[in-house]
Amino acid sequence: MAGVDVPDLLRQARYWGLRIATAESCTGGMVAAALTDVAGSSDVFERGYVTYSNAAKVELLGVSEETLAEAGAVSEAVAREMAEGALTRSAADIAVSITGIAGPGGSEFKPEGRVCFGLARKGRETRVETVEFGALGRAKVRAAATGHALGLLVAALD
């Protein structure tokens, strides 16, 4: 992904003895694919969850139905629960989550290009953030969100 040296990210995780999990919605596994495109990533990449539906978020990651009802799937609250769920339901040390509106479409309250991210790491406070990529088109929003998530992992390893 543009701007992120994925082999270096994996080397850093390997150096620190950290395993990574992903919890993805709008990117549909693109972060996991970027990590596993690198030969030898199996000693660092623990697992990936693609939880496109709300039911999958609840069943696989333990996202609260109440949180989904109150905040909506595209929210920092859900991104937090996705990242924390991926961390606690795997053998990973660090987990990144992505939930957003890749487009086309969106609404006045949740526009196309809004993506929420979570980063959970054992022994540390979970971080969440929202990025407004704008109406770039589905492919570009997904690519931008993937790159951003990889950048969050890089920052977490520094």
N, C-alpha and C positions, 0 to 999 in steps of 0.2 A: 504494500500500500504506500501511496505517496507520502514521503516524509518519515516513515517508520521503517527502521532496519529490523525486520522480523528475525533474521538469524541472530542479530545482536541481542534482541529482546530475549530470545530463547537461551543464548549463552549466559546472559545475566541471571535469568531464573535458575539455570543449572548451577551457576557459581554459588548462588545463595541457597541452593537446595530447595527451591520453591516449585510447587506444582500449581498449574493454572486450570481453572474451569471457566466456562462461558455460559451465560444464560441469555439467549437472543430471541427477540421477537421480530421486529421489522427487518432485520438483516438476515434472517433465515439461515443462520449458520456460517455467514461469511467470515466472521472473526475466527471461528474454529477452523475453517478452511484455510485462511491465511496462515494460521499457526502450523497446521498440519501439512501445508505445502512444502515445508522445510524438512528434509530428511533428518531423521534422528530426533524429531520433536516428541516422540512417545515417552521419553523420560521426563519431560516437562509438562506436556499437555495431558491433563488427567481425564477430562471429559467435557462435552458440550451438550447443552440442553437447547433445543429449538422449541420454544413454547409460544407458538403463534396465537393460539386461542386462549381465552380466559380460563377455560377448563384445564388446559395443559399447565398454565401458570399455577393453578391451585393444586392439581394432582402431582405434578413433578417437582415443583419448587416450594410448595407450601404457602403460596401467596394467599392472603386472607380474602375471602369473598367480600367481607365488609370493606376492606381497602379498595378493592376493585369497584364496588358499588359507590363508595363515597368519593374517591379520587379519580377513578377511571384508569384504564389500562396504561394510558400515556400520562404518567405522573412520576414524580420523584419518589413518592411513597411506594409505588409498585416497583420501580427500579431498585429501591433499597431492599424490598422483600425478595425480589428475584436474585439479587447478588448474594444476600445472606442465605437464601435457600440453597443456591448452588454450592455455597461454601459448606454449609452444614450437612448437605446430602451427598457429599463427595469426599474424597481424600485429598482435595486441593487445599492449598494454603492461601490462595488468592483467587477471587472470582470477579469477573466484570459482567455487567448486565446492560442490555439495550432494549428500550421499548419506545416506539415512536410512530409517526405518521409519514411514511415514505411517499405517499401520493399514488395516483393523483387524488386530489380532493382535500379533505380536512374540513374544518368548521371555523367560525369566527373565534371560538374559544380554544380550539386545538387545531392550529393551521398546519397545512402541509409543510414538512421540513422540521417540525418540532420533534426532538429526540431527547429522551431522558436516559441518563446513564447512572449506574451504581458500581461502586468498587468496594468489595469487602475483602479484608485480609485478617487472618487469625491474629488476635491480640491487639487489633487496632479498631478505631471507630470507622464505621462505614461512611463513605463519601458519596454524595449524589449531586448531580448537576443536570441542567437542561441546556441544550444548545438549539438555537433557531437557525437551521441551515437555509431556510427559505424554500420557495417553490422551484427547486432546481430540476425537478423531474425525478421519478422514482429511482432510476439507476444511480444518479448522482447523489441523491440523499443517502441511499444505502451505502455507497462507496465512502462518502464522507463520514457517515456514522461508524463504519468499520475502521477507518483510519483513526478516528477520534478515540474509539475504544482501545485500539492498539496503543495509542499514545498515552492513555490512562494507565495501561499496564506498564509501559516504559517508565513513566513518572513514579509509579508505585515501587519500582525496583531500585530507583536511585536512592 
